[in-house]
């Protein structure tokens, strides 16, 4: 078995990478489990490396564990490179800014503990396959955690820009992004179809299609979602007033919004196995595992037990 930590050296603004490599080597020495390190060089490199490992080891069937060290975007790259190879397992060390996928496993080990990573167990995780026109070309790709369109996506887009400024980082950048986007009240005009039925057709504040339950660095927007239940959870927030949104957002962030009286007047929450989102203005900003592209109509489909996932051991 090979274990390779695929490190994005730009994750978290590049802080702590030397310390991370030291922890990996120390845990390897302590457990006696050999681990290699691969540093990515550019966007897309983690996906290309995972695909290369799959091609090199597919014939032999050797188990290879590729542990993505970065944010959800790095995990997404490794997943897309590895998903078609049965002998590859995907892990994650959350050293990015959002790190939402790991939040779906509160009862498992510490994802930042390298010894727990090296001695972890392999489970099957669902993924969402999505197809359509993205970044100017027809593509089919996979998502580990969640898609956001409208308000949530606009917040992520703005947050990334805010983090380039001095003294603006982490959750503060996200909350500032929420505040600014809230003032602009920028959503999207969409047709939302779930399992062939049109649910909404018009101006919406946001639409989220979820495999996992969290987005935006800990916002528990889909509290009933599970990466092992074989379905997608969908949230559609209607084009509500700023005041309605402001009152409900703290509950939305904590994942308790579905318990509020009258919540169905503000949000549609359901599940499906297939979905289609059509931007009524021709294009939309699509946020996938924290990464944003311009897209046309997109088809989504849950793929149960789509890939092997490494979950850290409880130590």
C-alpha positions as CSV (number, residue, x, y, z in Angstrom):
1,X,0.0,0.0,0.0
2,X,1.1,3.5,-0.8
3,X,0.2,6.6,1.2
4,X,0.9,9.9,-0.4
5,X,0.0,13.3,1.1
6,X,-0.9,15.6,-1.8
7,X,-0.1,19.1,-0.4
8,X,-1.3,22.4,-1.9
9,X,1.4,24.7,-0.7
10,X,-0.9,27.8,-1.2
11,X,-3.6,26.5,1.0
12,X,-4.3,28.7,4.0
13,X,-2.0,31.4,2.4
14,X,0.8,28.9,2.7
15,X,1.1,29.1,6.4
16,X,2.2,26.0,8.4
17,X,3.3,23.9,5.4
18,X,6.7,23.1,6.9
19,X,5.1,22.2,10.2
20,X,2.7,19.9,8.4
21,X,5.5,18.0,6.6
22,X,7.3,17.6,9.9
23,X,4.1,16.1,11.5
24,X,3.7,13.7,8.6
25,X,7.3,12.5,8.9
26,X,7.0,12.2,12.7
27,X,3.8,10.2,12.5
28,X,5.4,7.9,9.9
29,X,8.3,7.3,12.1
30,X,6.1,6.6,15.1
31,X,3.7,4.2,13.4
32,X,6.2,2.6,11.1
33,X,3.9,3.3,8.2
34,X,5.7,4.8,5.2
35,X,4.3,8.0,3.7
36,X,5.4,10.1,0.8
37,X,4.7,13.8,0.1
38,X,3.8,15.4,-3.2
39,X,3.7,19.2,-3.5
40,X,1.4,20.5,-6.2
41,X,2.7,23.2,-8.5
42,X,-0.4,24.8,-10.0
43,X,-4.2,24.6,-10.2
44,X,-5.2,21.3,-11.6
45,X,-2.0,19.5,-10.6
46,X,-3.6,17.6,-7.8
47,X,-6.1,16.1,-10.2
48,X,-3.5,15.3,-12.8
49,X,-1.3,13.6,-10.1
50,X,-4.2,11.5,-8.8
51,X,-5.0,10.4,-12.4
52,X,-1.4,9.5,-13.0
53,X,-1.3,7.4,-9.8
54,X,-4.4,5.6,-10.9
55,X,-3.0,4.8,-14.3
56,X,0.3,3.6,-12.9
57,X,-1.3,1.2,-10.3
58,X,-4.6,0.2,-11.9
59,X,-3.2,-3.0,-13.5
60,X,-1.5,-4.2,-10.3
61,X,-4.4,-3.3,-8.1
62,X,-2.1,-1.8,-5.5
63,X,-4.0,0.2,-2.9
64,X,-3.0,3.9,-3.0
65,X,-4.2,6.4,-0.5
66,X,-4.0,10.0,-1.7
67,X,-4.6,12.4,1.2
68,X,-5.5,15.9,-0.1
69,X,-3.9,18.6,2.1
70,X,-5.6,21.9,1.4
71,X,-9.1,23.2,1.3
72,X,-12.2,21.7,-0.2
73,X,-11.0,22.7,-3.6
74,X,-7.9,20.6,-3.3
75,X,-10.1,17.6,-2.2
76,X,-12.2,18.2,-5.2
77,X,-9.2,18.0,-7.5
78,X,-7.9,14.8,-6.0
79,X,-11.5,13.3,-6.1
80,X,-11.9,14.1,-9.8
81,X,-8.5,12.5,-10.6
82,X,-9.1,9.4,-8.5
83,X,-12.8,8.6,-8.7
84,X,-12.6,6.2,-11.7
85,X,-9.9,4.0,-10.1
86,X,-11.1,1.3,-7.7
87,X,-7.7,1.0,-6.1
88,X,-7.4,4.6,-5.1
89,X,-8.7,6.0,-1.8
90,X,-9.1,9.7,-1.1
91,X,-8.3,11.4,2.2
92,X,-8.2,15.0,3.4
93,X,-6.2,17.1,5.8
94,X,-8.1,20.4,6.1
95,X,-5.6,23.2,6.0
96,X,-7.6,25.5,3.7
97,X,-10.0,28.3,4.6
98,X,-13.4,26.6,4.4
99,X,-12.7,22.9,5.2
100,X,-16.4,22.0,5.1
101,X,-16.3,18.4,4.0
102,X,-14.6,17.2,7.1
103,X,-17.4,18.7,9.3
104,X,-19.6,15.8,8.1
105,X,-17.7,13.4,10.4
106,X,-18.0,14.7,14.0
107,X,-17.7,11.2,15.5
108,X,-14.6,10.2,13.7
109,X,-10.9,11.0,14.4
110,X,-9.1,14.3,14.1
111,X,-8.4,15.1,10.5
112,X,-5.4,17.2,11.5
113,X,-3.8,14.3,13.4
114,X,-1.3,12.7,11.1
115,X,-1.1,9.5,13.1
116,X,-4.9,9.2,12.9
117,X,-4.7,9.7,9.2
118,X,-2.0,6.9,8.7
119,X,-4.1,4.4,10.8
120,X,-7.5,5.5,9.5
121,X,-10.3,3.3,8.0
122,X,-11.7,3.3,4.5
123,X,-15.4,3.8,3.9
124,X,-17.6,4.4,0.8
125,X,-18.8,8.0,0.2
126,X,-21.4,9.3,-2.2
127,X,-20.5,12.0,-4.7
128,X,-22.5,14.2,-7.1
129,X,-21.8,13.9,-10.8
130,X,-22.6,17.1,-12.7
131,X,-22.5,17.8,-16.4
132,X,-23.0,20.9,-18.6
133,X,-21.3,24.0,-20.0
134,X,-18.7,25.2,-17.5
135,X,-15.9,27.7,-18.1
136,X,-16.8,27.7,-21.8
137,X,-16.7,24.0,-22.5
138,X,-18.9,20.9,-22.0
139,X,-17.7,18.9,-19.0
140,X,-18.6,16.1,-16.6
141,X,-17.2,16.3,-13.1
142,X,-17.8,15.3,-9.5
143,X,-18.5,17.2,-6.3
144,X,-17.6,15.9,-2.8
145,X,-19.6,18.3,-0.7
146,X,-21.9,21.0,-2.1
147,X,-22.9,23.4,-4.9
148,X,-24.1,26.9,-4.2
149,X,-25.7,29.3,-6.6
150,X,-26.9,32.8,-5.9
151,X,-26.3,34.4,-2.5
152,X,-24.0,31.7,-1.1
153,X,-21.9,31.6,-4.3
154,X,-21.7,35.4,-4.4
155,X,-20.5,35.4,-0.8
156,X,-17.8,32.9,-1.5
157,X,-16.7,34.9,-4.6
158,X,-16.5,38.2,-2.6
159,X,-14.9,36.5,0.4
160,X,-12.0,35.3,-1.8
161,X,-11.4,38.8,-2.9
162,X,-11.6,40.2,0.6
163,X,-9.0,37.8,1.8
164,X,-6.4,39.4,-0.5
165,X,-6.6,42.5,1.7
166,X,-4.4,42.9,4.8
167,X,-5.9,41.9,8.2
168,X,-9.0,40.3,6.5
169,X,-9.0,36.5,6.8
170,X,-10.9,33.4,7.9
171,X,-14.4,33.6,9.3
172,X,-14.2,37.5,9.5
173,X,-13.8,37.6,5.8
174,X,-16.8,35.3,5.3
175,X,-19.0,37.4,7.6
176,X,-17.9,40.6,5.9
177,X,-18.8,39.0,2.6
178,X,-22.2,38.0,3.9
179,X,-22.8,41.6,5.1
180,X,-21.8,43.2,1.8
181,X,-23.7,40.7,-0.3
182,X,-26.7,41.1,2.0
183,X,-26.8,44.8,1.3
184,X,-26.7,44.2,-2.4
185,X,-29.2,41.3,-2.0
186,X,-27.7,39.6,-5.1
187,X,-29.3,36.3,-5.9
188,X,-30.0,34.5,-9.2
189,X,-32.8,33.8,-11.7
190,X,-33.1,30.1,-12.1
191,X,-35.4,27.2,-13.1
192,X,-34.9,24.4,-10.6
193,X,-36.0,20.9,-11.5
194,X,-35.8,18.0,-9.1
195,X,-36.4,14.5,-10.4
196,X,-38.1,15.9,-13.4
197,X,-40.4,18.3,-11.6
198,X,-40.1,22.1,-11.8
199,X,-39.8,23.3,-8.2
200,X,-39.1,27.0,-8.8
201,X,-38.8,29.2,-11.9
202,X,-37.8,32.8,-11.3
203,X,-35.8,35.1,-9.0
204,X,-34.3,33.3,-6.0
205,X,-32.0,34.3,-3.2
206,X,-30.0,31.1,-3.3
207,X,-30.0,27.4,-4.3
208,X,-27.8,24.8,-2.7
209,X,-27.5,21.2,-3.9
210,X,-25.8,19.2,-1.1
211,X,-24.1,15.9,-0.5
212,X,-22.6,17.1,2.8
213,X,-24.2,19.4,5.3
214,X,-21.9,22.4,5.6
215,X,-20.7,25.4,3.5
216,X,-19.0,28.7,3.9
217,X,-16.6,27.5,6.6
218,X,-19.2,25.9,9.0
219,X,-22.6,27.2,7.9
220,X,-24.9,24.2,8.6
221,X,-27.2,24.9,5.7
222,X,-28.3,21.3,5.0
223,X,-28.7,19.8,8.5
224,X,-30.2,16.5,7.3
225,X,-27.6,15.8,4.6
226,X,-25.3,12.8,4.8
227,X,-22.5,11.7,2.4
228,X,-23.6,8.1,2.7
229,X,-27.4,8.2,2.3
230,X,-27.6,8.0,-1.5
231,X,-29.6,11.2,-2.0
232,X,-29.0,14.9,-2.6
233,X,-30.4,17.6,-0.2
234,X,-31.7,20.7,-1.9
235,X,-32.3,24.1,-0.4
236,X,-34.0,26.9,-2.3
237,X,-34.4,30.2,-0.5
238,X,-37.1,32.4,-2.1
239,X,-36.5,36.0,-3.1
240,X,-37.3,37.2,0.5
241,X,-36.8,40.6,1.9
242,X,-33.5,41.6,3.5
243,X,-35.2,41.8,6.9
244,X,-36.6,38.3,6.6
245,X,-33.2,37.0,5.6
246,X,-31.4,38.8,8.4
247,X,-33.8,37.3,11.1
248,X,-33.3,33.8,9.8
249,X,-29.6,33.7,8.9
250,X,-28.3,32.9,12.5
251,X,-30.6,29.8,12.5
252,X,-29.5,28.9,9.0
253,X,-25.9,29.1,10.0
254,X,-26.5,26.8,13.0
255,X,-28.6,24.3,11.1
256,X,-31.7,24.9,13.2
257,X,-33.7,26.9,10.6
258,X,-36.0,23.9,9.7
259,X,-37.4,24.0,13.2
260,X,-38.7,27.6,12.9
261,X,-42.5,28.1,12.5
262,X,-43.4,29.3,9.0
263,X,-40.0,28.4,7.5
264,X,-41.7,26.8,4.5
265,X,-42.7,30.3,3.4
266,X,-39.1,31.2,3.1
267,X,-37.2,28.1,2.0
268,X,-38.0,25.0,0.1
269,X,-36.1,22.0,1.5
270,X,-36.2,18.6,-0.2
271,X,-34.3,15.6,-1.5
272,X,-33.8,14.1,-5.0
273,X,-31.5,11.9,-7.0
274,X,-31.4,14.0,-10.1
275,X,-31.6,17.8,-10.6
276,X,-31.3,20.3,-13.3
277,X,-30.6,24.0,-12.8
278,X,-31.2,26.4,-15.7
279,X,-30.0,30.0,-15.5
280,X,-32.8,32.2,-16.9
281,X,-30.3,34.9,-17.7
282,X,-28.2,32.5,-19.8
283,X,-25.3,31.9,-17.3
284,X,-24.8,31.6,-13.6
285,X,-22.0,31.5,-11.1
286,X,-21.6,28.0,-9.9
287,X,-19.7,27.3,-6.7
288,X,-18.5,23.7,-6.4
289,X,-16.7,22.7,-3.2
290,X,-15.7,26.3,-2.8
291,X,-14.5,26.9,-6.4
292,X,-16.4,29.1,-8.8
293,X,-17.0,28.9,-12.5
294,X,-19.4,30.5,-15.0
295,X,-21.9,27.9,-16.1
296,X,-25.0,27.3,-18.3
297,X,-27.6,24.6,-17.6
298,X,-26.2,21.9,-15.3
299,X,-27.5,18.4,-14.7
300,X,-26.8,16.8,-11.3
301,X,-27.0,13.2,-10.2
302,X,-26.1,11.5,-7.0
303,X,-23.7,8.6,-7.3
304,X,-24.0,6.3,-4.2
305,X,-20.8,4.9,-2.8
306,X,-18.9,6.7,-5.6
307,X,-15.4,6.6,-4.1
308,X,-13.2,5.2,-1.3
309,X,-12.8,7.7,1.5
310,X,-10.2,7.6,4.2
311,X,-11.5,8.6,7.6
312,X,-9.0,9.1,10.4
313,X,-8.9,6.8,13.3
314,X,-10.1,7.7,16.8
315,X,-7.0,7.9,19.0
